[in-house]
Amino acid sequence: SGTISYDNPIFKYDASDTDGNIAGFYRTLGSKYKIDGNTPDESCFSLNKTYQASNLSDGSYTFYVRAKDNDGSLSPIVSKSVTVSTPVYSDHSATIHYQNFTSDRVIPGQILTLVLSYQNQSNVDWKSDSNQTHYVELQSVDQYGNSQESFLADSSWNSSSSVGSFNASNVAAPTHENAWFKFTARIPENAVPQTTKFAYFRPYNPQQGLFGEIIRLVFHIVEPEDSGSSVSAYYDWNFKYDSEGWRERNANSEGINANEYWVIDPVYDPVTFGGIVIDSELTSFHTDEYNVIEVRASIEHVFVENLEAHIQINGQFQPPIKLNYVSGAKVANSQCVYKGNIGYSGLVDGVRIDFVDGEDGNNDRVFIDYVRIYSSKPVTQNKPSGTLAITYDPHYNIFYLNYMLNEHSDSLKIIYSLDYGGNWKQIYELQSVGNNTSGNPAVNIDNSKDYTYIEFKLEVINNATNEKYISGIKKRNYTPLDDYVEKGAEYPVAPYLYGMGSYSDDDQVTIQWRKIIDSNNNDNVNYYEIEYADNDSFAGSSPINIGNPATGTNMYETIKYTISSLQDTKTYYFRVRGINNKGYGDWSNIRSLRIDIQDWPYFDTSYQEPANGAMNVSKTPILRWRAIDADGDDLDYKVVLV
């Protein structure tokens, strides 16, 4: 007896006979009445010495077995009790995929896009809908895994400690799929330069609480670079003479050539939400080269301390960037300069400037002098960089090296270490990156089954400058499986046929069952045989070899097979079994279904009286008609006079 964490236990048993041979075994799960007494149920008899249950719900079960010898004598019944308690949430491997900045050096006020994933190793689908039972979200925790508010909290989060759920409705199925958490984080504007901050995250379920691996991110706060002399006027919209770069949207242009203003209602302008949009068809620029937005403008009835800039990357506006007041008189109608750092990383194809805190409904006129986007950083052209994430397939002992490189990366090497970084070996190389700036090559690593984690690093070089970028260490924890045993070490267990209803209204039926696996959770059949007949003894039928349509690594895979050209009004019986090098497995449970094809009746209009459209008909006509049904079914009629 004991507790198990899976729903398909295998029971093994054996017996011996001092004066003969063992002919087979009677076995059953749940209640022993089927094999008790002197005439046990023959449907429980088998030659196999293993019995695999399937799809067991959580709870306690007792397995009963007794042996039968060649003389027909029966042994006493022996039993084994187990409690099934399947893990819904357990330790789940986590990966930091992409932090959307080229290093862990950040500046106060910087906005980051973080991408983390957790592999679902449980037996249920994780859900992103908080109204569903297995809802999972990402939460901020301390280094010990306990919930705490995060210094990275952003307005897009549920709260200062709850980041939100993953980015699809059902990507985290229980077949080791990943739940991807992509979210915005914000470095506080009062963060102290020359300090280091840590952020920790874990998944959370309302019923289970916090669970799984703790992810740690490291941020080194640095001073913003500001040379003051590298301003580029390439992105400089000056409105003294025309409306270059702007689109009207719902804001009305009133004399732009003379007075240079738009009428903006901060509350009731439904398209711009109180803002002005730079033309989305502007020449795209990358934030690695241009990282500052500066605006000089005034609002007619009010002074505001801050403006907001929304950066559009790949067609999607990001959460706002605060543009802080820099200079100008703090009164209404005064031209003031506002400036802020672009904290995002990527190719920008649109910008929106919002004038917040205007007086509701006053149609505040906004006077624009200029909008400039430039660089405050020293030029760092041709600087290579990249990111690396590692995933692992235990069934084939394969590591997937998911890399992303910037456009200045000309060659790539990925190296690994099995001894805490003592020795590094190359596992993958691209001498010429070309268009392969991202990839996910699969590799095998010698002796990797002797370890439970490996460290990886990425090296990229710019050939023109000979500058090298080396990533931080990416540690991959994993659990290797035992070496695969060829099919034939164990008999295939009896599959379980799922229910198919009581009848079909056409001439075909699809049967379904879960693939057969061995005690190591590997595929355990060479092929499947299906048998069906119009009698429950399967007399006159021949098994059909359908091959093995489920040779992959998904141990939960459901197999489907459709049988056609069945005869109407007959009841058919179905069963399936697996065959491997060891021999024939037991037949599955039997399912039955009746074919009931609907044949619609039709009218013989030649017999109809009176004929359609007849004239001079008696006021008391006699109505006659004839309807024909191919099955000879009794028909009901409804007569309607109109």
C-alpha positions in Angstrom: 0.0 0.0 0.0 1.0 3.6 -0.4 0.4 6.8 -2.3 1.2 7.3 -6.0 1.3 10.6 -8.0 0.1 9.2 -11.4 -3.2 7.9 -12.7 -2.0 4.8 -14.6 -0.4 2.4 -12.0 1.0 -1.0 -13.1 0.5 -4.0 -10.8 2.9 -6.9 -11.1 2.3 -10.4 -9.7 3.4 -14.0 -10.0 2.7 -17.4 -8.5 4.1 -21.0 -8.4 2.6 -24.4 -8.2 4.3 -27.4 -6.4 2.5 -30.1 -8.4 2.0 -28.4 -11.8 2.0 -25.2 -13.7 0.2 -21.8 -13.4 -2.3 -21.5 -16.2 -3.1 -17.8 -15.6 -4.5 -15.2 -13.3 -7.9 -13.7 -12.4 -7.5 -10.0 -11.5 -9.7 -7.0 -10.9 -9.5 -3.5 -9.5 -12.0 -2.1 -7.1 -14.0 -5.0 -5.8 -13.1 -8.7 -5.5 -16.6 -10.1 -6.1 -15.8 -10.8 -9.7 -13.0 -13.2 -8.9 -14.3 -14.5 -5.5 -15.9 -18.0 -5.1 -15.4 -21.1 -7.2 -16.5 -19.6 -10.5 -14.7 -16.3 -11.1 -15.6 -14.1 -14.0 -13.7 -15.3 -17.1 -13.5 -11.7 -18.4 -11.0 -11.2 -15.6 -8.7 -14.0 -16.7 -5.3 -13.3 -18.3 -2.0 -14.9 -19.0 -0.1 -11.6 -18.3 1.7 -11.0 -15.0 1.1 -7.3 -15.2 -2.1 -5.2 -15.0 -2.2 -1.5 -15.9 -5.0 0.7 -14.8 -5.7 4.0 -16.6 -7.4 7.3 -16.1 -7.9 6.8 -12.3 -9.4 9.7 -10.4 -7.8 10.7 -7.2 -8.8 8.3 -4.4 -8.1 4.9 -2.9 -8.1 1.6 -4.8 -7.5 -2.1 -4.1 -6.2 -4.5 -6.7 -7.1 -8.2 -6.3 -5.5 -11.2 -8.0 -5.6 -15.0 -7.6 -3.8 -17.7 -9.6 -5.3 -20.7 -11.5 -3.2 -23.9 -12.1 -3.4 -26.4 -14.9 -5.8 -28.6 -12.8 -8.2 -25.7 -12.4 -7.5 -25.1 -8.8 -7.6 -21.5 -7.5 -5.3 -19.8 -5.1 -6.4 -17.5 -2.3 -7.0 -13.9 -3.3 -4.2 -11.5 -2.5 -4.6 -7.7 -2.7 -2.7 -4.4 -2.9 -4.1 -1.0 -2.0 -2.9 2.3 -3.4 -4.0 5.9 -3.1 -3.9 8.0 -6.2 -2.9 11.7 -5.5 -1.9 13.2 -8.8 0.2 16.4 -8.6 -1.6 19.4 -10.0 1.3 21.7 -9.2 4.9 20.7 -8.4 8.3 22.0 -9.2 8.3 23.4 -12.7 11.4 24.3 -14.7 11.7 28.0 -15.5 13.5 29.9 -18.3 14.4 33.6 -18.7 13.9 34.1 -22.4 14.4 37.7 -23.3 14.7 40.8 -21.1 14.6 43.2 -24.1 17.7 45.1 -23.1 21.3 44.3 -24.1 22.6 43.9 -20.6 21.6 44.0 -16.9 22.7 47.6 -16.7 19.7 49.9 -16.4 19.0 53.5 -15.6 16.4 55.1 -13.3 13.0 55.3 -15.1 13.9 52.7 -17.7 11.0 50.6 -19.0 11.7 46.9 -19.7 9.9 44.1 -21.4 10.6 40.8 -19.6 9.8 37.3 -21.0 9.8 34.3 -18.6 8.4 30.8 -19.1 7.5 27.9 -16.9 7.1 24.3 -18.2 3.9 22.7 -17.1 4.8 19.3 -15.7 1.5 18.6 -14.0 -1.6 16.7 -15.3 -4.0 19.6 -15.9 -4.2 22.6 -18.3 -3.2 25.9 -16.7 -5.6 28.6 -17.5 -5.2 32.4 -17.9 -8.8 33.1 -17.0 -9.1 33.9 -13.3 -12.6 32.4 -13.2 -11.3 28.9 -14.0 -10.1 26.4 -11.4 -6.5 26.0 -12.7 -5.8 29.7 -13.2 -2.1 30.5 -12.9 -0.5 33.9 -12.7 3.0 35.2 -12.1 3.7 36.9 -8.7 6.6 38.8 -7.2 8.3 37.1 -4.3 11.3 37.5 -2.0 14.4 35.3 -2.3 12.7 32.6 -0.1 9.7 32.4 -2.4 7.2 34.3 -0.2 4.9 37.0 -1.8 6.1 40.6 -1.7 5.7 43.8 -3.5 8.1 44.4 -6.4 10.2 47.5 -7.1 9.6 46.7 -10.8 5.8 47.1 -10.5 4.1 48.7 -13.5 0.6 50.1 -14.1 -0.1 47.2 -16.4 0.3 44.7 -13.4 -2.7 43.4 -11.4 -1.1 44.8 -8.3 2.4 45.6 -7.0 3.0 41.9 -6.3 0.8 40.3 -9.0 2.2 40.6 -12.5 -0.6 38.8 -14.4 -1.3 35.6 -16.2 0.4 34.1 -19.2 -0.1 35.4 -22.8 -2.5 32.8 -24.3 -5.7 31.2 -23.2 -4.5 27.6 -23.2 -0.8 27.1 -24.1 0.1 25.4 -20.9 -1.4 21.9 -21.4 -0.1 19.1 -19.2 2.1 17.7 -22.0 5.2 19.7 -20.8 4.2 22.8 -22.7 5.3 26.3 -21.6 3.4 29.1 -20.1 4.9 32.4 -21.4 4.8 35.4 -19.2 5.6 38.6 -21.2 5.2 41.8 -19.2 6.3 45.3 -18.7 8.5 46.3 -15.8 9.7 49.8 -14.7 12.9 50.8 -12.9 11.9 53.4 -10.3 12.9 57.0 -11.2 14.4 57.3 -7.7 16.5 54.2 -8.1 20.0 54.9 -6.7 22.8 54.6 -9.3 25.8 52.3 -8.5 23.5 49.9 -6.6 22.3 46.4 -7.5 18.6 45.3 -7.2 17.2 41.8 -7.4 13.7 40.7 -8.5 12.2 37.3 -7.8 9.1 35.7 -9.4 7.1 32.5 -8.9 3.8 31.1 -10.4 0.7 31.3 -8.2 -2.7 29.5 -8.1 -5.5 30.7 -5.8 -6.1 27.2 -4.4 -2.5 25.9 -4.4 -0.7 29.2 -3.5 2.8 29.9 -4.7 4.6 27.0 -6.3 7.4 26.1 -8.7 11.0 27.4 -9.2 12.0 30.9 -8.2 13.3 33.0 -11.0 15.9 35.7 -10.1 16.7 38.7 -12.2 19.6 41.1 -11.5 19.7 44.8 -12.3 22.7 47.1 -11.9 21.6 50.7 -11.6 23.8 53.1 -13.5 23.9 56.9 -14.1 22.1 58.1 -17.3 24.7 59.1 -19.9 24.2 62.7 -21.1 26.9 64.2 -23.3 24.7 67.1 -24.4 26.5 67.3 -27.7 25.4 64.3 -29.7 21.9 65.6 -30.5 20.7 64.4 -33.9 18.1 66.6 -35.7 17.1 63.6 -37.9 13.9 63.2 -36.0 13.0 66.8 -35.5 9.5 68.0 -36.2 9.3 71.9 -36.2 5.8 73.4 -36.7 6.7 76.9 -37.5 5.7 76.6 -41.1 3.7 73.4 -41.7 2.4 70.2 -40.2 5.2 67.9 -41.2 5.0 64.6 -39.3 1.5 65.1 -37.8 -1.9 63.7 -38.6 -5.1 65.3 -37.5 -7.0 62.3 -36.2 -10.0 63.7 -34.3 -8.2 66.8 -33.2 -9.1 69.8 -35.4 -6.4 71.9 -37.0 -7.2 75.6 -36.7 -4.8 77.8 -38.6 -1.7 75.7 -38.2 0.4 77.9 -40.5 -0.5 81.0 -38.4 -1.0 79.9 -34.8 0.3 76.3 -34.7 -2.2 74.6 -32.5 -4.7 71.8 -32.3 -7.9 71.9 -30.3 -7.7 68.9 -27.9 -10.3 67.8 -25.4 -8.4 65.6 -22.9 -11.6 63.7 -21.9 -13.8 63.5 -25.0 -11.4 63.0 -27.8 -12.0 59.3 -28.3 -9.3 58.4 -30.8 -6.2 60.1 -29.4 -7.4 60.0 -25.8 -6.2 63.6 -25.3 -3.1 63.1 -27.3 -1.5 63.9 -30.7 -0.1 61.2 -32.9 3.1 61.5 -34.9 2.4 59.9 -38.3 2.8 56.2 -38.0 4.4 56.1 -41.5 7.5 58.0 -40.3 10.9 56.5 -41.1 11.3 53.8 -38.4 14.2 54.3 -35.9 15.8 52.0 -33.4 16.0 53.0 -29.7 19.7 51.8 -29.6 20.5 54.9 -31.6 17.8 57.4 -30.5 16.8 57.2 -26.8 15.4 60.6 -25.8 12.1 62.4 -26.6 12.0 66.2 -26.2 8.9 68.3 -26.7 8.4 72.1 -26.5 4.7 73.1 -26.2 2.1 74.9 -24.2 -1.5 74.3 -23.1 -4.0 77.2 -23.3 -5.7 77.0 -19.9 -3.3 75.1 -17.7 0.3 74.3 -16.9 1.2 70.6 -16.6 4.3 69.1 -14.9 4.4 66.1 -17.2 3.6 64.9 -20.7 3.3 61.3 -21.7 4.9 59.6 -24.8 3.6 56.3 -26.1 6.1 54.4 -28.2 4.7 52.2 -31.0 6.9 49.1 -31.6 5.9 46.6 -34.3 2.5 48.3 -34.5 1.7 48.0 -30.8 1.7 51.1 -28.5 3.7 50.4 -25.2 2.7 51.7 -21.8 3.5 55.5 -21.5 6.9 57.1 -20.9 6.8 60.1 -18.6 8.2 63.3 -20.1 9.3 65.5 -17.2 9.2 69.3 -17.2 12.7 70.8 -17.9 12.4 74.5 -18.5 9.9 77.3 -19.1 7.5 79.4 -17.0 5.1 77.2 -15.0 2.0 79.1 -16.1 -0.8 78.5 -18.6 0.1 79.3 -22.2 3.8 79.2 -21.5 6.0 77.3 -23.9 7.8 74.6 -21.8 10.3 71.9 -22.6 9.6 68.3 -21.5 12.0 65.5 -21.9 12.2 61.8 -21.1 14.2 58.6 -21.8 12.8 55.9 -24.1 13.1 52.9 -21.9 12.0 50.4 -24.5 14.2 48.5 -26.9 13.2 47.9 -30.5 12.3 49.4 -33.8 9.9 52.4 -33.4 7.2 53.0 -36.1 5.0 55.5 -34.3 4.9 58.0 -31.4 2.0 59.5 -29.5 2.4 62.6 -27.2 -0.4 62.9 -24.6 -1.1 66.2 -22.8 -2.5 65.1 -19.5 -4.4 67.0 -16.8 -6.0 69.5 -19.2 -9.3 71.0 -18.0 -12.2 68.6 -18.8 -14.3 69.8 -21.8 -12.5 73.1 -22.3 -11.1 72.2 -25.7 -7.7 73.3 -24.5 -5.6 74.6 -27.4 -2.2 73.0 -27.5 0.6 75.1 -29.0 3.4 72.9 -30.4 6.9 74.3 -31.1 8.8 71.1 -31.8 9.1 67.4 -31.1 12.6 65.9 -31.2 13.9 62.4 -30.9 17.6 62.1 -30.4 20.5 60.3 -28.7 22.0 61.3 -25.4 24.4 58.4 -25.4 27.9 58.1 -26.9 27.7 56.4 -30.3 28.0 52.6 -29.9 27.6 51.4 -33.5 28.6 47.9 -34.6 28.3 46.6 -31.0 27.3 42.9 -31.1 24.9 41.4 -28.6 22.5 38.5 -28.2 20.3 36.4 -25.9 20.2 32.7 -25.2 17.6 30.3 -23.7 17.9 26.6 -23.3 15.1 24.0 -23.4 15.5 20.2 -22.9 13.7 17.2 -24.3 14.2 14.3 -21.9 12.8 11.6 -24.3 15.6 12.1 -26.8 18.2 13.8 -24.4 18.3 16.8 -26.7 19.1 20.4 -25.8 17.5 23.2 -27.9 19.7 26.4 -28.1 17.3 29.3 -28.7 19.4 32.3 -29.6 18.6 35.9 -30.8 21.3 38.2 -32.1 21.4 41.9 -33.1 22.3 43.1 -36.6 25.9 43.8 -35.7 26.7 40.1 -34.8 28.7 38.4 -37.6 29.8 35.1 -35.9 28.4 33.0 -33.1 29.7 30.4 -30.7 27.7 28.6 -27.9 29.8 26.9 -25.3 28.9 24.8 -22.2 30.3 23.6 -18.9 29.6 20.5 -16.9 31.8 21.5 -13.9 30.6 24.9 -12.6 32.4 26.8 -15.3 35.8 25.2 -14.7 36.0 24.0 -18.3 34.1 25.2 -21.3 33.5 23.3 -24.6 32.0 24.5 -27.8 28.7 22.9 -28.8 27.5 25.1 -31.7 29.1 27.6 -34.1 28.0 29.9 -36.9 31.1 31.3 -38.7 28.9 33.6 -40.7 25.5 34.6 -39.1 24.1 36.3 -42.2 20.3 36.2 -42.0 20.4 33.6 -39.2 20.1 36.2 -36.4 17.7 33.8 -34.6 17.6 30.1 -34.4 16.9 27.0 -32.2 19.4 24.3 -33.1 19.1 20.9 -31.4 22.2 19.3 -30.0 23.2 16.2 -28.0 25.9 16.7 -25.3 28.2 13.8 -24.4 27.7 12.3 -21.0 24.9 14.7 -20.2 22.9 11.9 -18.6 25.4 11.8 -15.9 24.4 15.3 -14.8 21.3 17.2 -13.8 22.3 20.7 -14.9 24.6 22.3 -17.5 25.8 25.9 -17.9 25.8 27.7 -21.2 27.2 30.9 -22.6 26.9 32.7 -25.9 29.7 34.5 -27.7 29.2 36.8 -30.7 31.8 38.9 -32.6 31.6 41.9 -34.9 34.2 41.1 -37.6 34.6 44.8 -38.6 35.6 46.0 -35.1 36.7 42.6 -33.7 34.5 43.5 -30.7 33.2 40.5 -28.7 30.0 40.1 -26.6 29.8 37.2 -24.1 26.4 36.6 -22.4 25.9 35.8 -18.8 25.8 32.1 -17.7 22.5 30.3 -18.6 22.1 27.4 -16.1 19.7 24.7 -17.3 18.4 22.2 -14.8 17.0 19.0 -16.2 16.1 15.4 -15.3 17.4 12.8 -17.7 15.4 9.6 -18.3 16.8 6.1 -18.1 18.0 4.6 -21.3 15.2 3.5 -23.5 14.4 -0.3 -23.4 13.4 -1.8 -26.8 9.7 -2.7 -27.1 9.3 -6.3 -26.0 10.5 -6.2 -22.5 6.8 -6.0 -21.3 3.5 -7.2 -22.8 1.3 -4.3 -24.0 -1.3 -3.6 -21.4 -5.0 -3.6 -22.3 -6.0 -0.1 -23.7 -9.2 1.6 -22.5 -11.7 2.4 -25.2 -13.5 5.7 -24.5 -17.3 5.9 -24.7 -18.8 6.6 -28.1 -22.5 7.1 -27.4 -25.4 4.6 -28.0 -26.0 5.2 -31.7 -24.7 6.9 -34.9 -26.9 8.5 -37.5 -24.4 7.8 -40.3 -22.5 4.7 -41.5 -19.3 5.4 -39.7 -17.9 5.6 -36.1 -14.7 6.8 -34.6 -13.2 4.9 -31.7 -10.6 6.4 -29.3 -8.1 5.2 -26.7 -5.0 6.4 -25.0 -1.7 5.1 -26.4 -0.1 2.1 -24.6 3.1 2.9 -22.7 5.4 0.7 -20.6 6.5 1.1 -17.0 9.0 3.7 -18.1 6.3 5.8 -19.9 7.7 4.9 -23.3 5.6 3.8 -26.3 5.2 0.0 -26.0 3.5 -1.3 -29.2 4.7 -2.1 -32.7 1.1 -1.9 -34.0 -2.5 -2.0 -32.9 -5.2 -4.4 -33.9 -8.9 -3.4 -34.1 -11.7 -5.9 -34.2 -15.4 -5.2 -34.7 -18.5 -7.4 -35.4 -22.3 -7.4 -35.1 -22.1 -9.9 -32.3 -20.4 -9.6 -28.9 -18.4 -12.8 -29.3 -16.8 -11.3 -32.5 -17.6 -14.4 -34.4 -16.7 -14.2 -38.1 -14.6 -11.0 -37.7 -10.9 -10.5 -38.4 -8.6 -8.1 -36.6 -7.4 -5.0 -38.6 -3.8 -4.0 -38.3 -3.7 -0.2 -38.2 0.0 0.2 -37.5 1.1 2.6 -34.7 -0.2 6.1 -35.3 1.3 7.4 -31.9 5.0 6.8 -32.0 5.9 10.2 -30.5 6.9 11.1 -26.9 3.5 12.3 -25.7 2.6 9.7 -23.1 -1.0 11.1 -22.9 -1.7 11.0 -26.6 -5.2 9.8 -27.7 -5.4 7.6 -30.7 -8.4 7.8 -33.1 -9.5 5.4 -35.8 -12.6 5.7 -38.0 -14.5 2.7 -39.3 -16.9 3.3 -42.3 -19.5 1.4 -44.4 -21.4 0.0 -41.4 -24.9 -1.3 -42.0 -28.0 0.5 -40.9 -30.1 -0.8 -38.0 -27.3 -3.1 -36.8 -25.5 -3.0 -33.4 -21.7 -3.3 -33.7 -19.1 -4.2 -31.0 -15.6 -2.9 -30.9 -12.3 -3.7 -29.2 -8.6 -3.0 -29.6 -5.2 -4.4 -28.5 -1.5 -3.8 -28.8 1.2 -6.1 -30.2 5.0 -5.8 -29.7 8.0 -8.1 -29.9 7.0 -9.7 -26.6 3.6 -10.8 -28.0 -0.1 -9.9 -28.0 -1.5 -7.7 -25.3 -5.0 -8.1 -23.8 -8.0 -6.9 -25.6 -9.5 -3.6 -24.4 -12.9 -3.2 -22.9 -15.7 -3.7 -25.4 -17.8 -0.8 -26.6 -21.0 -1.1 -28.6 -23.0 1.2 -30.8 -26.2 1.0 -33.0 -26.2 2.4 -36.6 -29.4 4.3 -37.1 -29.3 6.2 -40.4 -32.2 8.5 -41.0 -34.1 7.8 -44.3 -36.6 10.6 -44.9 -40.0 9.8 -46.3 -41.2 11.3 -49.6 -44.5 11.9 -51.3 -45.8 10.2 -54.4 -47.5 13.2 -56.0 -49.1 11.1 -58.8 -51.5 9.7 -56.2 -52.4 13.1 -54.8 -56.1 14.2 -54.8 -57.2 16.8 -55.5 -54.3 17.6 -57.8 -52.3 20.7 -57.1 -54.0 23.8 -58.5 -57.3 21.9 -59.2 -60.5 24.0 -59.8 -64.2 23.3 -59.2 -63.4 21.2 -56.2 -66.3 20.1 -53.9 -66.8 22.1 -50.7 -66.3 18.8 -48.9 -63.4 17.4 -50.7 -61.8 14.0 -49.9 -58.1 14.3 -49.6 -55.9 11.5 -50.6 -52.0 11.2 -50.6 -49.3 8.6 -50.5 -46.0 8.8 -48.6 -43.2 6.3 -48.9 -40.5 5.4 -46.3 -37.6 3.2 -47.4 -37.4 1.5 -43.9 -41.2 0.9 -43.7 -41.4 3.0 -40.6 -44.9 4.1 -39.3 -45.5 7.7 -40.4 -47.5 10.4 -38.7 -49.1 13.2 -40.9 -50.1 16.8 -40.3 -52.6 18.5 -42.6 -52.7 22.2 -42.7 -55.3 24.3 -44.6 -54.2 27.8 -45.6 
